[in-house]
């Protein structure tokens, strides 16, 4: 099984798979990946609040 390497304590943080960098096309997708790497799990409400905090709850979900 191949492991994904997540380097959080550098600027900017980075992700590698099989020695190759992973680049996200969307910043929110990248933010979600790093959040989940640290927290391991989250509710949909928490993620909606973090990623779309300025939107009404219905739109964020």
C-alpha distance matrix in Angstrom:
0.0 3.8 6.5 9.9 12.7 15.9 19.1 21.8 24.5 25.6 27.8 26.5 23.1 20.2 16.6 14.4 11.3 10.6 13.9 15.8 17.7 17.5 21.1 22.3 25.5 26.7 27.4 27.2 23.7 22.7 24.7 23.1 19.6 20.8 22.8 20.0 17.7 20.7 22.2 19.2 21.7 25.0 27.7 28.8 32.1 30.6 28.6 31.6 33.8 31.6 31.0 34.3 36.6 39.7 39.4 41.0 38.7 39.0 38.1 35.1 33.6
3.8 0.0 3.8 6.8 9.5 12.9 16.0 19.0 21.6 22.3 24.4 23.1 19.9 16.8 13.2 10.7 7.6 6.9 10.2 12.1 14.0 14.0 17.7 19.3 22.6 24.0 24.6 24.8 21.4 20.0 22.2 21.1 17.4 18.4 20.9 18.6 16.0 19.1 21.1 18.6 21.2 24.4 27.3 28.1 31.3 29.6 27.3 30.3 32.3 29.8 29.1 32.5 34.8 37.8 37.8 39.6 37.6 38.1 36.8 33.8 32.7
6.5 3.8 0.0 3.8 6.3 9.5 12.6 15.4 18.1 19.1 21.3 20.2 16.7 14.0 10.6 8.7 6.7 7.5 9.8 11.7 12.8 12.7 16.3 17.8 21.3 22.4 22.4 22.5 19.4 17.6 19.4 18.5 14.7 15.2 17.7 15.6 12.7 15.6 17.9 15.6 18.6 21.8 24.9 26.0 28.9 26.9 24.7 27.9 29.6 26.9 26.5 30.1 32.1 35.2 35.4 37.4 35.3 36.2 34.9 31.7 30.8
9.9 6.8 3.8 0.0 3.8 6.4 9.8 12.5 15.5 16.2 18.1 16.8 13.3 10.5 7.0 5.8 4.9 7.5 8.9 9.8 9.9 9.4 12.9 14.3 17.9 18.9 18.7 19.1 16.0 14.0 15.9 15.4 11.5 12.0 14.8 13.2 10.3 13.4 16.0 14.3 17.2 20.0 23.1 23.9 26.7 24.5 22.1 25.2 26.8 23.9 23.3 26.9 29.0 32.0 32.3 34.5 32.7 33.6 32.2 28.9 28.4
12.7 9.5 6.3 3.8 0.0 3.8 6.5 9.6 12.2 12.9 15.1 14.2 10.8 8.2 5.6 5.0 6.4 8.6 8.4 9.8 9.3 9.8 13.0 14.8 18.6 19.4 18.6 19.4 16.9 14.1 15.7 15.9 12.2 11.4 14.6 13.7 10.3 12.7 15.9 15.0 18.3 20.9 24.3 25.2 27.6 25.0 22.8 26.0 27.1 23.9 23.6 27.3 29.0 32.0 32.8 35.1 33.6 34.9 33.3 29.9 29.8
15.9 12.9 9.5 6.4 3.8 0.0 3.8 6.1 9.2 10.2 12.3 11.3 7.6 6.0 4.6 6.6 9.0 11.9 11.2 11.7 9.9 9.8 12.2 13.5 17.2 17.4 16.0 16.7 14.7 11.6 12.6 13.1 9.8 8.2 11.4 11.3 8.0 9.9 13.3 13.3 16.4 18.6 22.1 23.0 25.1 22.2 20.1 23.2 24.0 20.7 20.5 24.3 25.8 28.7 29.8 32.2 30.8 32.4 30.8 27.3 27.5
19.1 16.0 12.6 9.8 6.5 3.8 0.0 3.8 5.9 6.5 9.1 8.8 5.5 5.2 6.2 8.3 11.5 14.0 12.3 12.8 10.8 11.5 13.2 14.8 18.4 18.6 16.6 17.7 16.4 12.9 13.4 14.9 12.1 9.6 12.8 13.6 10.4 11.2 14.9 15.7 18.9 20.8 24.2 25.2 26.8 23.7 21.7 24.7 25.0 21.4 21.5 25.2 26.4 29.2 30.7 33.3 32.2 34.1 32.4 28.9 29.4
21.8 19.0 15.4 12.5 9.6 6.1 3.8 0.0 3.8 5.7 7.9 8.0 4.8 6.7 8.6 11.5 14.7 17.4 16.0 16.1 13.6 13.6 14.6 15.4 18.7 18.1 15.6 16.3 15.7 12.2 11.7 13.4 11.4 8.0 10.5 12.2 9.5 9.2 12.9 14.5 17.4 18.9 22.3 23.4 24.5 21.2 19.5 22.5 22.3 18.7 19.1 22.8 23.6 26.4 28.2 30.9 29.8 32.0 30.4 26.8 27.6
24.5 21.6 18.1 15.5 12.2 9.2 5.9 3.8 0.0 3.8 7.0 8.4 6.6 9.1 11.6 14.1 17.4 19.8 17.8 18.2 15.8 16.5 17.4 18.5 21.6 21.1 18.3 19.3 19.1 15.5 14.7 16.8 15.1 11.6 13.7 15.6 12.9 11.9 15.5 17.5 20.5 21.8 25.2 26.5 27.3 23.8 22.4 25.3 24.7 21.0 21.8 25.3 25.7 28.4 30.5 33.3 32.4 34.8 33.2 29.7 30.7
25.6 22.3 19.1 16.2 12.9 10.2 6.5 5.7 3.8 0.0 3.8 5.6 5.3 7.8 11.1 13.4 17.1 19.3 16.8 16.8 14.2 15.3 15.7 17.3 20.1 20.0 17.3 19.0 19.0 15.2 15.0 17.7 16.0 12.8 15.4 17.6 15.1 14.7 18.3 20.1 23.0 24.1 27.3 28.1 29.0 25.6 23.8 26.4 25.9 22.1 22.3 25.8 26.4 28.7 30.9 33.9 33.5 35.7 33.8 30.3 31.7
27.8 24.4 21.3 18.1 15.1 12.3 9.1 7.9 7.0 3.8 0.0 2.9 5.3 8.2 12.0 14.7 18.4 20.9 18.3 17.5 14.4 15.2 14.7 16.0 18.3 18.1 15.3 17.4 17.9 14.2 14.1 17.3 16.1 13.3 15.8 18.5 16.5 16.3 19.7 21.7 24.1 24.7 27.7 28.0 28.7 25.4 23.4 25.5 25.0 21.2 21.0 24.2 24.9 26.8 29.1 32.3 32.3 34.4 32.2 29.0 30.7
26.5 23.1 20.2 16.8 14.2 11.3 8.8 8.0 8.4 5.6 2.9 0.0 3.8 6.4 10.2 13.1 16.7 19.4 17.1 15.8 12.4 12.8 12.0 13.1 15.4 15.3 12.6 15.0 15.3 11.7 11.9 15.2 14.1 11.7 14.5 17.1 15.4 15.7 18.9 20.7 22.9 23.4 26.2 26.3 27.2 24.1 21.7 23.8 23.5 19.8 19.1 22.3 23.4 25.3 27.4 30.6 30.6 32.5 30.2 27.0 28.6
23.1 19.9 16.7 13.3 10.8 7.6 5.5 4.8 6.6 5.3 5.3 3.8 0.0 3.8 7.2 10.5 14.0 16.9 15.0 14.1 10.9 11.0 11.1 12.2 15.1 15.0 12.5 14.2 13.8 10.0 10.4 13.0 11.3 8.7 11.9 13.9 11.9 12.5 15.9 17.3 19.8 20.7 23.8 24.1 25.3 22.2 19.9 22.4 22.4 18.7 18.3 21.8 23.0 25.3 27.1 30.1 29.6 31.5 29.4 26.0 27.2
20.2 16.8 14.0 10.5 8.2 6.0 5.2 6.7 9.1 7.8 8.2 6.4 3.8 0.0 3.8 6.8 10.4 13.3 11.5 10.4 7.2 7.6 8.4 10.3 13.7 14.3 12.7 14.6 13.3 9.7 11.3 13.3 10.8 9.2 12.9 14.2 11.8 13.5 16.9 17.5 20.0 21.4 24.4 24.6 26.3 23.5 20.9 23.4 24.0 20.4 19.6 23.1 24.8 27.1 28.5 31.4 30.7 32.2 30.1 26.8 27.7
16.6 13.2 10.6 7.0 5.6 4.6 6.2 8.6 11.6 11.1 12.0 10.2 7.2 3.8 0.0 3.8 6.9 10.2 9.2 8.3 5.8 5.4 7.8 9.8 13.4 14.4 13.6 15.0 12.8 9.7 11.9 12.9 9.6 9.1 12.9 13.1 10.6 13.1 16.3 16.0 18.7 20.4 23.5 23.7 25.9 23.4 20.6 23.3 24.4 21.1 20.1 23.7 25.7 28.2 29.1 31.8 30.8 32.0 29.9 26.7 27.1
14.4 10.7 8.7 5.8 5.0 6.6 8.3 11.5 14.1 13.4 14.7 13.1 10.5 6.8 3.8 0.0 3.8 6.5 5.5 5.2 4.4 5.5 9.0 11.7 15.2 16.9 16.7 18.2 15.6 12.9 15.4 16.1 12.6 12.6 16.2 15.8 13.1 15.9 19.0 18.2 21.0 23.1 26.2 26.4 28.9 26.6 23.8 26.4 27.8 24.6 23.5 27.0 29.2 31.7 32.4 35.1 33.9 34.9 32.8 29.7 29.8
11.3 7.6 6.7 4.9 6.4 9.0 11.5 14.7 17.4 17.1 18.4 16.7 14.0 10.4 6.9 3.8 0.0 3.8 5.3 5.3 6.5 6.8 10.6 12.9 16.3 18.2 18.6 19.7 16.6 14.6 17.4 17.4 13.7 14.5 17.9 16.7 14.2 17.4 20.1 18.6 21.2 23.6 26.5 26.7 29.6 27.6 24.7 27.4 29.2 26.2 25.0 28.5 30.9 33.5 33.8 36.2 34.8 35.4 33.5 30.5 30.2
10.6 6.9 7.5 7.5 8.6 11.9 14.0 17.4 19.8 19.3 20.9 19.4 16.9 13.3 10.2 6.5 3.8 0.0 3.8 5.6 8.5 9.8 13.6 16.2 19.4 21.6 22.2 23.5 20.4 18.3 21.2 21.2 17.5 18.2 21.5 20.2 17.6 20.6 23.4 21.7 24.4 27.0 30.0 30.3 33.2 31.2 28.5 31.1 33.0 30.0 28.8 32.2 34.7 37.2 37.5 39.9 38.5 39.1 37.2 34.2 33.8
13.9 10.2 9.8 8.9 8.4 11.2 12.3 16.0 17.8 16.8 18.3 17.1 15.0 11.5 9.2 5.5 5.3 3.8 0.0 3.8 6.7 9.4 12.8 16.0 19.1 21.4 21.6 23.4 20.7 18.2 20.9 21.6 18.0 18.1 21.7 21.0 18.1 20.8 24.0 22.9 25.8 28.2 31.3 31.6 34.2 32.0 29.2 31.8 33.3 30.1 29.0 32.4 34.7 37.1 37.8 40.4 39.3 40.1 38.0 35.0 35.0
15.8 12.1 11.7 9.8 9.8 11.7 12.8 16.1 18.2 16.8 17.5 15.8 14.1 10.4 8.3 5.2 5.3 5.6 3.8 0.0 3.8 6.5 9.6 13.0 15.8 18.4 19.0 21.0 18.4 16.0 19.1 20.0 16.7 17.2 20.9 20.5 18.1 21.0 24.0 23.1 25.6 27.6 30.4 30.3 32.9 30.8 27.8 30.1 31.7 28.6 27.0 30.3 32.8 34.9 35.5 38.3 37.3 38.0 35.6 32.8 33.0
17.7 14.0 12.8 9.9 9.3 9.9 10.8 13.6 15.8 14.2 14.4 12.4 10.9 7.2 5.8 4.4 6.5 8.5 6.7 3.8 0.0 3.8 6.4 9.9 12.9 15.2 15.4 17.7 15.4 12.7 15.8 17.1 14.1 14.4 18.1 18.2 16.1 18.8 21.9 21.4 23.8 25.4 28.2 27.9 30.2 28.1 24.9 27.1 28.6 25.3 23.7 27.0 29.4 31.5 32.2 35.1 34.3 35.1 32.7 29.9 30.3
17.5 14.0 12.7 9.4 9.8 9.8 11.5 13.6 16.5 15.3 15.2 12.8 11.0 7.6 5.4 5.5 6.8 9.8 9.4 6.5 3.8 0.0 3.8 6.6 9.9 12.1 12.6 14.5 11.9 9.7 13.1 14.0 11.2 12.2 15.8 15.8 14.2 17.3 19.9 19.3 21.2 22.6 25.1 24.6 27.0 25.1 21.8 23.9 25.6 22.5 20.7 23.8 26.5 28.6 29.0 31.8 31.0 31.6 29.2 26.4 26.7
21.1 17.7 16.3 12.9 13.0 12.2 13.2 14.6 17.4 15.7 14.7 12.0 11.1 8.4 7.8 9.0 10.6 13.6 12.8 9.6 6.4 3.8 0.0 3.8 6.5 9.0 9.8 12.3 10.2 8.2 11.8 13.3 11.4 12.5 15.8 16.4 15.6 18.3 20.7 20.6 22.1 22.8 25.0 24.0 26.2 24.4 20.9 22.5 24.1 21.0 18.8 21.7 24.4 26.1 26.6 29.6 29.2 29.8 27.1 24.5 25.3
22.3 19.3 17.8 14.3 14.8 13.5 14.8 15.4 18.5 17.3 16.0 13.1 12.2 10.3 9.8 11.7 12.9 16.2 16.0 13.0 9.9 6.6 3.8 0.0 3.8 5.4 6.8 8.9 6.8 5.8 9.5 10.7 9.5 11.3 14.1 14.8 14.8 17.5 19.4 19.3 20.2 20.5 22.2 20.9 23.0 21.5 17.9 19.1 20.9 18.1 15.5 18.2 21.2 22.8 23.1 26.0 25.6 26.1 23.3 20.8 21.6
25.5 22.6 21.3 17.9 18.6 17.2 18.4 18.7 21.6 20.1 18.3 15.4 15.1 13.7 13.4 15.2 16.3 19.4 19.1 15.8 12.9 9.9 6.5 3.8 0.0 3.8 6.7 9.1 7.9 8.1 11.3 12.6 12.4 14.3 16.7 17.5 18.1 20.6 22.2 22.2 22.6 22.4 23.7 21.8 23.7 22.6 18.8 19.3 21.3 18.8 15.7 17.7 20.9 21.9 22.0 25.0 25.0 25.2 22.1 20.1 21.2
26.7 24.0 22.4 18.9 19.4 17.4 18.6 18.1 21.1 20.0 18.1 15.3 15.0 14.3 14.4 16.9 18.2 21.6 21.4 18.4 15.2 12.1 9.0 5.4 3.8 0.0 3.8 5.5 5.3 6.5 8.8 10.0 10.9 12.8 14.4 15.7 16.9 19.0 20.1 20.5 20.5 19.7 20.8 18.7 20.3 19.2 15.5 15.7 17.6 15.2 11.9 13.9 17.1 18.2 18.3 21.4 21.4 21.8 18.7 16.5 17.9
27.4 24.6 22.4 18.7 18.6 16.0 16.6 15.6 18.3 17.3 15.3 12.6 12.5 12.7 13.6 16.7 18.6 22.2 21.6 19.0 15.4 12.6 9.8 6.8 6.7 3.8 0.0 3.8 5.4 5.0 6.1 8.5 9.8 10.7 12.2 14.2 15.3 16.8 18.1 19.1 19.3 18.4 19.8 18.1 19.2 17.5 14.1 14.7 15.7 12.8 10.1 12.5 15.1 16.5 17.3 20.6 20.7 21.7 18.8 16.2 18.0
27.2 24.8 22.5 19.1 19.4 16.7 17.7 16.3 19.3 19.0 17.4 15.0 14.2 14.6 15.0 18.2 19.7 23.5 23.4 21.0 17.7 14.5 12.3 8.9 9.1 5.5 3.8 0.0 3.8 5.3 4.9 6.0 8.5 9.9 10.3 12.1 14.0 15.4 15.9 16.9 16.5 15.2 16.2 14.4 15.5 14.0 10.5 10.9 12.3 9.7 6.7 9.4 12.3 14.1 14.5 17.5 17.3 18.3 15.7 12.8 14.4
23.7 21.4 19.4 16.0 16.9 14.7 16.4 15.7 19.1 19.0 17.9 15.3 13.8 13.3 12.8 15.6 16.6 20.4 20.7 18.4 15.4 11.9 10.2 6.8 7.9 5.3 5.4 3.8 0.0 3.8 5.5 5.1 6.2 8.8 9.8 10.6 12.2 14.5 15.1 15.3 15.1 14.6 15.9 14.3 16.2 14.9 11.2 12.4 14.4 12.0 9.4 12.2 15.2 17.3 17.3 19.9 19.1 19.8 17.4 14.5 15.2
22.7 20.0 17.6 14.0 14.1 11.6 12.9 12.2 15.5 15.2 14.2 11.7 10.0 9.7 9.7 12.9 14.6 18.3 18.2 16.0 12.7 9.7 8.2 5.8 8.1 6.5 5.0 5.3 3.8 0.0 3.8 5.4 5.1 6.4 8.6 10.0 10.6 12.7 14.2 14.8 15.5 15.5 17.5 16.6 18.3 16.3 12.9 14.6 16.0 12.9 11.0 14.3 16.7 19.0 19.6 22.5 21.7 22.9 20.5 17.4 18.3
24.7 22.2 19.4 15.9 15.7 12.6 13.4 11.7 14.7 15.0 14.1 11.9 10.4 11.3 11.9 15.4 17.4 21.2 20.9 19.1 15.8 13.1 11.8 9.5 11.3 8.8 6.1 4.9 5.5 3.8 0.0 3.8 5.4 5.3 6.1 8.6 9.8 10.9 12.0 13.4 13.9 13.3 15.3 14.7 15.8 13.3 10.3 12.3 13.0 9.5 8.3 12.0 13.8 16.4 17.5 20.2 19.5 21.1 19.1 15.7 16.9
23.1 21.1 18.5 15.4 15.9 13.1 14.9 13.4 16.8 17.7 17.3 15.2 13.0 13.3 12.9 16.1 17.4 21.2 21.6 20.0 17.1 14.0 13.3 10.7 12.6 10.0 8.5 6.0 5.1 5.4 3.8 0.0 3.8 5.5 5.1 6.1 8.5 10.0 10.2 10.9 10.8 10.2 12.1 11.5 13.3 11.1 7.9 10.4 11.9 9.1 8.0 11.6 13.7 16.7 17.1 19.3 17.9 19.3 17.7 14.2 14.6
19.6 17.4 14.7 11.5 12.2 9.8 12.1 11.4 15.1 16.0 16.1 14.1 11.3 10.8 9.6 12.6 13.7 17.5 18.0 16.7 14.1 11.2 11.4 9.5 12.4 10.9 9.8 8.5 6.2 5.1 5.4 3.8 0.0 3.8 5.5 5.3 6.1 8.8 10.0 9.9 10.9 11.6 14.2 14.1 16.3 14.1 11.2 13.9 15.5 12.6 11.8 15.4 17.5 20.5 20.8 23.1 21.5 22.8 21.2 17.8 17.8
20.8 18.4 15.2 12.0 11.4 8.2 9.6 8.0 11.6 12.8 13.3 11.7 8.7 9.2 9.1 12.6 14.5 18.2 18.1 17.2 14.4 12.2 12.5 11.3 14.3 12.8 10.7 9.9 8.8 6.4 5.3 5.5 3.8 0.0 3.8 5.5 5.0 6.4 8.6 9.7 11.4 12.2 15.3 15.8 17.4 14.5 12.1 15.2 15.8 12.5 12.4 16.2 17.7 20.7 21.8 24.1 22.8 24.5 23.0 19.4 19.9
22.8 20.9 17.7 14.8 14.6 11.4 12.8 10.5 13.7 15.4 15.8 14.5 11.9 12.9 12.9 16.2 17.9 21.5 21.7 20.9 18.1 15.8 15.8 14.1 16.7 14.4 12.2 10.3 9.8 8.6 6.1 5.1 5.5 3.8 0.0 3.8 5.5 5.4 6.0 7.9 8.8 8.9 12.0 12.8 14.1 11.0 9.1 12.5 12.8 9.7 10.6 14.3 15.2 18.7 19.7 21.6 20.0 22.1 21.0 17.3 17.6
20.0 18.6 15.6 13.2 13.7 11.3 13.6 12.2 15.6 17.6 18.5 17.1 13.9 14.2 13.1 15.8 16.7 20.2 21.0 20.5 18.2 15.8 16.4 14.8 17.5 15.7 14.2 12.1 10.6 10.0 8.6 6.1 5.3 5.5 3.8 0.0 3.8 5.3 5.0 4.9 6.0 7.4 10.7 12.0 14.0 11.5 9.7 13.3 14.4 12.0 12.6 16.2 17.4 20.9 21.4 22.9 20.8 22.4 21.7 18.0 17.5
17.7 16.0 12.7 10.3 10.3 8.0 10.4 9.5 12.9 15.1 16.5 15.4 11.9 11.8 10.6 13.1 14.2 17.6 18.1 18.1 16.1 14.2 15.6 14.8 18.1 16.9 15.3 14.0 12.2 10.6 9.8 8.5 6.1 5.0 5.5 3.8 0.0 3.8 5.9 5.6 8.5 10.8 14.3 15.8 17.8 15.0 13.4 16.9 17.8 15.0 15.6 19.3 20.5 24.0 24.7 26.5 24.5 26.2 25.3 21.6 21.3
20.7 19.1 15.6 13.4 12.7 9.9 11.2 9.2 11.9 14.7 16.3 15.7 12.5 13.5 13.1 15.9 17.4 20.6 20.8 21.0 18.8 17.3 18.3 17.5 20.6 19.0 16.8 15.4 14.5 12.7 10.9 10.0 8.8 6.4 5.4 5.3 3.8 0.0 3.8 5.8 8.7 10.5 14.2 16.2 17.5 14.2 13.4 17.0 17.1 14.3 15.8 19.4 19.9 23.5 24.6 26.3 24.3 26.5 25.9 22.1 22.0
22.2 21.1 17.9 16.0 15.9 13.3 14.9 12.9 15.5 18.3 19.7 18.9 15.9 16.9 16.3 19.0 20.1 23.4 24.0 24.0 21.9 19.9 20.7 19.4 22.2 20.1 18.1 15.9 15.1 14.2 12.0 10.2 10.0 8.6 6.0 5.0 5.9 3.8 0.0 3.9 5.5 7.1 10.8 13.3 14.5 11.4 11.3 15.0 15.1 13.0 14.9 18.2 18.5 22.2 23.1 24.3 22.0 24.2 24.0 20.2 19.8
19.2 18.6 15.6 14.3 15.0 13.3 15.7 14.5 17.5 20.1 21.7 20.7 17.3 17.5 16.0 18.2 18.6 21.7 22.9 23.1 21.4 19.3 20.6 19.3 22.2 20.5 19.1 16.9 15.3 14.8 13.4 10.9 9.9 9.7 7.9 4.9 5.6 5.8 3.9 0.0 3.8 7.2 10.8 13.2 15.3 12.9 12.4 16.1 17.0 15.2 16.6 19.8 20.6 24.3 24.6 25.7 23.0 24.7 24.7 21.0 20.0
21.7 21.2 18.6 17.2 18.3 16.4 18.9 17.4 20.5 23.0 24.1 22.9 19.8 20.0 18.7 21.0 21.2 24.4 25.8 25.6 23.8 21.2 22.1 20.2 22.6 20.5 19.3 16.5 15.1 15.5 13.9 10.8 10.9 11.4 8.8 6.0 8.5 8.7 5.5 3.8 0.0 3.8 7.1 9.8 12.0 10.1 9.9 13.5 14.7 13.6 15.1 17.9 18.6 22.3 22.2 22.8 19.9 21.5 21.8 18.3 16.9
25.0 24.4 21.8 20.0 20.9 18.6 20.8 18.9 21.8 24.1 24.7 23.4 20.7 21.4 20.4 23.1 23.6 27.0 28.2 27.6 25.4 22.6 22.8 20.5 22.4 19.7 18.4 15.2 14.6 15.5 13.3 10.2 11.6 12.2 8.9 7.4 10.8 10.5 7.1 7.2 3.8 0.0 3.8 6.6 8.2 6.4 6.8 10.1 11.2 10.7 12.4 14.8 15.3 19.0 18.8 19.2 16.3 18.1 18.5 15.0 13.7
27.7 27.3 24.9 23.1 24.3 22.1 24.2 22.3 25.2 27.3 27.7 26.2 23.8 24.4 23.5 26.2 26.5 30.0 31.3 30.4 28.2 25.1 25.0 22.2 23.7 20.8 19.8 16.2 15.9 17.5 15.3 12.1 14.2 15.3 12.0 10.7 14.3 14.2 10.8 10.8 7.1 3.8 0.0 3.8 5.3 5.2 6.4 8.6 10.0 10.8 12.4 13.9 14.3 17.8 17.0 16.8 13.5 15.0 16.1 12.9 11.1
28.8 28.1 26.0 23.9 25.2 23.0 25.2 23.4 26.5 28.1 28.0 26.3 24.1 24.6 23.7 26.4 26.7 30.3 31.6 30.3 27.9 24.6 24.0 20.9 21.8 18.7 18.1 14.4 14.3 16.6 14.7 11.5 14.1 15.8 12.8 12.0 15.8 16.2 13.3 13.2 9.8 6.6 3.8 0.0 3.8 5.5 5.2 6.0 8.5 9.9 10.5 11.3 12.5 15.6 14.2 14.0 10.7 11.8 12.6 9.5 7.4
32.1 31.3 28.9 26.7 27.6 25.1 26.8 24.5 27.3 29.0 28.7 27.2 25.3 26.3 25.9 28.9 29.6 33.2 34.2 32.9 30.2 27.0 26.2 23.0 23.7 20.3 19.2 15.5 16.2 18.3 15.8 13.3 16.3 17.4 14.1 14.0 17.8 17.5 14.5 15.3 12.0 8.2 5.3 3.8 0.0 3.8 5.5 5.1 6.1 8.7 10.1 10.2 10.2 13.3 12.2 11.6 8.3 10.3 11.6 8.6 7.4
30.6 29.6 26.9 24.5 25.0 22.2 23.7 21.2 23.8 25.6 25.4 24.1 22.2 23.5 23.4 26.6 27.6 31.2 32.0 30.8 28.1 25.1 24.4 21.5 22.6 19.2 17.5 14.0 14.9 16.3 13.3 11.1 14.1 14.5 11.0 11.5 15.0 14.2 11.4 12.9 10.1 6.4 5.2 5.5 3.8 0.0 3.8 5.5 5.2 6.2 8.7 9.9 9.6 13.2 13.2 13.4 10.8 13.4 13.9 10.4 10.2
28.6 27.3 24.7 22.1 22.8 20.1 21.7 19.5 22.4 23.8 23.4 21.7 19.9 20.9 20.6 23.8 24.7 28.5 29.2 27.8 24.9 21.8 20.9 17.9 18.8 15.5 14.1 10.5 11.2 12.9 10.3 7.9 11.2 12.1 9.1 9.7 13.4 13.4 11.3 12.4 9.9 6.8 6.4 5.2 5.5 3.8 0.0 3.8 5.4 5.1 6.0 8.0 9.1 12.6 12.3 13.4 11.1 13.1 12.8 9.0 9.0
31.6 30.3 27.9 25.2 26.0 23.2 24.7 22.5 25.3 26.4 25.5 23.8 22.4 23.4 23.3 26.4 27.4 31.1 31.8 30.1 27.1 23.9 22.5 19.1 19.3 15.7 14.7 10.9 12.4 14.6 12.3 10.4 13.9 15.2 12.5 13.3 16.9 17.0 15.0 16.1 13.5 10.1 8.6 6.0 5.1 5.5 3.8 0.0 3.8 5.5 5.4 5.4 6.7 9.8 8.8 9.7 7.7 9.6 9.1 5.3 6.0
33.8 32.3 29.6 26.8 27.1 24.0 25.0 22.3 24.7 25.9 25.0 23.5 22.4 24.0 24.4 27.8 29.2 33.0 33.3 31.7 28.6 25.6 24.1 20.9 21.3 17.6 15.7 12.3 14.4 16.0 13.0 11.9 15.5 15.8 12.8 14.4 17.8 17.1 15.1 17.0 14.7 11.2 10.0 8.5 6.1 5.2 5.4 3.8 0.0 3.8 5.7 5.5 4.4 8.0 8.4 9.4 8.0 11.1 10.8 7.4 9.0
31.6 29.8 26.9 23.9 23.9 20.7 21.4 18.7 21.0 22.1 21.2 19.8 18.7 20.4 21.1 24.6 26.2 30.0 30.1 28.6 25.3 22.5 21.0 18.1 18.8 15.2 12.8 9.7 12.0 12.9 9.5 9.1 12.6 12.5 9.7 12.0 15.0 14.3 13.0 15.2 13.6 10.7 10.8 9.9 8.7 6.2 5.1 5.5 3.8 0.0 3.8 5.9 5.6 9.3 10.5 12.5 11.5 14.3 13.3 9.7 11.5
31.0 29.1 26.5 23.3 23.6 20.5 21.5 19.1 21.8 22.3 21.0 19.1 18.3 19.6 20.1 23.5 25.0 28.8 29.0 27.0 23.7 20.7 18.8 15.5 15.7 11.9 10.1 6.7 9.4 11.0 8.3 8.0 11.8 12.4 10.6 12.6 15.6 15.8 14.9 16.6 15.1 12.4 12.4 10.5 10.1 8.7 6.0 5.4 5.7 3.8 0.0 3.8 5.9 8.7 9.3 11.9 11.4 13.5 11.6 8.1 10.3
34.3 32.5 30.1 26.9 27.3 24.3 25.2 22.8 25.3 25.8 24.2 22.3 21.8 23.1 23.7 27.0 28.5 32.2 32.4 30.3 27.0 23.8 21.7 18.2 17.7 13.9 12.5 9.4 12.2 14.3 12.0 11.6 15.4 16.2 14.3 16.2 19.3 19.4 18.2 19.8 17.9 14.8 13.9 11.3 10.2 9.9 8.0 5.4 5.5 5.9 3.8 0.0 3.8 5.6 5.5 8.4 8.7 10.6 8.5 5.6 8.8
36.6 34.8 32.1 29.0 29.0 25.8 26.4 23.6 25.7 26.4 24.9 23.4 23.0 24.8 25.7 29.2 30.9 34.7 34.7 32.8 29.4 26.5 24.4 21.2 20.9 17.1 15.1 12.3 15.2 16.7 13.8 13.7 17.5 17.7 15.2 17.4 20.5 19.9 18.5 20.6 18.6 15.3 14.3 12.5 10.2 9.6 9.1 6.7 4.4 5.6 5.9 3.8 0.0 3.8 5.5 7.9 8.4 11.4 10.2 7.6 10.7
39.7 37.8 35.2 32.0 32.0 28.7 29.2 26.4 28.4 28.7 26.8 25.3 25.3 27.1 28.2 31.7 33.5 37.2 37.1 34.9 31.5 28.6 26.1 22.8 21.9 18.2 16.5 14.1 17.3 19.0 16.4 16.7 20.5 20.7 18.7 20.9 24.0 23.5 22.2 24.3 22.3 19.0 17.8 15.6 13.3 13.2 12.6 9.8 8.0 9.3 8.7 5.6 3.8 0.0 3.8 6.8 9.0 11.5 9.8 8.6 12.2
39.4 37.8 35.4 32.3 32.8 29.8 30.7 28.2 30.5 30.9 29.1 27.4 27.1 28.5 29.1 32.4 33.8 37.5 37.8 35.5 32.2 29.0 26.6 23.1 22.0 18.3 17.3 14.5 17.3 19.6 17.5 17.1 20.8 21.8 19.7 21.4 24.7 24.6 23.1 24.6 22.2 18.8 17.0 14.2 12.2 13.2 12.3 8.8 8.4 10.5 9.3 5.5 5.5 3.8 0.0 3.8 6.3 8.1 6.1 5.8 9.4
41.0 39.6 37.4 34.5 35.1 32.2 33.3 30.9 33.3 33.9 32.3 30.6 30.1 31.4 31.8 35.1 36.2 39.9 40.4 38.3 35.1 31.8 29.6 26.0 25.0 21.4 20.6 17.5 19.9 22.5 20.2 19.3 23.1 24.1 21.6 22.9 26.5 26.3 24.3 25.7 22.8 19.2 16.8 14.0 11.6 13.4 13.4 9.7 9.4 12.5 11.9 8.4 7.9 6.8 3.8 0.0 3.8 5.5 5.4 6.2 8.7
38.7 37.6 35.3 32.7 33.6 30.8 32.2 29.8 32.4 33.5 32.3 30.6 29.6 30.7 30.8 33.9 34.8 38.5 39.3 37.3 34.3 31.0 29.2 25.6 25.0 21.4 20.7 17.3 19.1 21.7 19.5 17.9 21.5 22.8 20.0 20.8 24.5 24.3 22.0 23.0 19.9 16.3 13.5 10.7 8.3 10.8 11.1 7.7 8.0 11.5 11.4 8.7 8.4 9.0 6.3 3.8 0.0 3.8 5.5 5.1 6.2
39.0 38.1 36.2 33.6 34.9 32.4 34.1 32.0 34.8 35.7 34.4 32.5 31.5 32.2 32.0 34.9 35.4 39.1 40.1 38.0 35.1 31.6 29.8 26.1 25.2 21.8 21.7 18.3 19.8 22.9 21.1 19.3 22.8 24.5 22.1 22.4 26.2 26.5 24.2 24.7 21.5 18.1 15.0 11.8 10.3 13.4 13.1 9.6 11.1 14.3 13.5 10.6 11.4 11.5 8.1 5.5 3.8 0.0 3.8 5.6 5.4
38.1 36.8 34.9 32.2 33.3 30.8 32.4 30.4 33.2 33.8 32.2 30.2 29.4 30.1 29.9 32.8 33.5 37.2 38.0 35.6 32.7 29.2 27.1 23.3 22.1 18.7 18.8 15.7 17.4 20.5 19.1 17.7 21.2 23.0 21.0 21.7 25.3 25.9 24.0 24.7 21.8 18.5 16.1 12.6 11.6 13.9 12.8 9.1 10.8 13.3 11.6 8.5 10.2 9.8 6.1 5.4 5.5 3.8 0.0 3.8 5.5
35.1 33.8 31.7 28.9 29.9 27.3 28.9 26.8 29.7 30.3 29.0 27.0 26.0 26.8 26.7 29.7 30.5 34.2 35.0 32.8 29.9 26.4 24.5 20.8 20.1 16.5 16.2 12.8 14.5 17.4 15.7 14.2 17.8 19.4 17.3 18.0 21.6 22.1 20.2 21.0 18.3 15.0 12.9 9.5 8.6 10.4 9.0 5.3 7.4 9.7 8.1 5.6 7.6 8.6 5.8 6.2 5.1 5.6 3.8 0.0 3.8
33.6 32.7 30.8 28.4 29.8 27.5 29.4 27.6 30.7 31.7 30.7 28.6 27.2 27.7 27.1 29.8 30.2 33.8 35.0 33.0 30.3 26.7 25.3 21.6 21.2 17.9 18.0 14.4 15.2 18.3 16.9 14.6 17.8 19.9 17.6 17.5 21.3 22.0 19.8 20.0 16.9 13.7 11.1 7.4 7.4 10.2 9.0 6.0 9.0 11.5 10.3 8.8 10.7 12.2 9.4 8.7 6.2 5.4 5.5 3.8 0.0
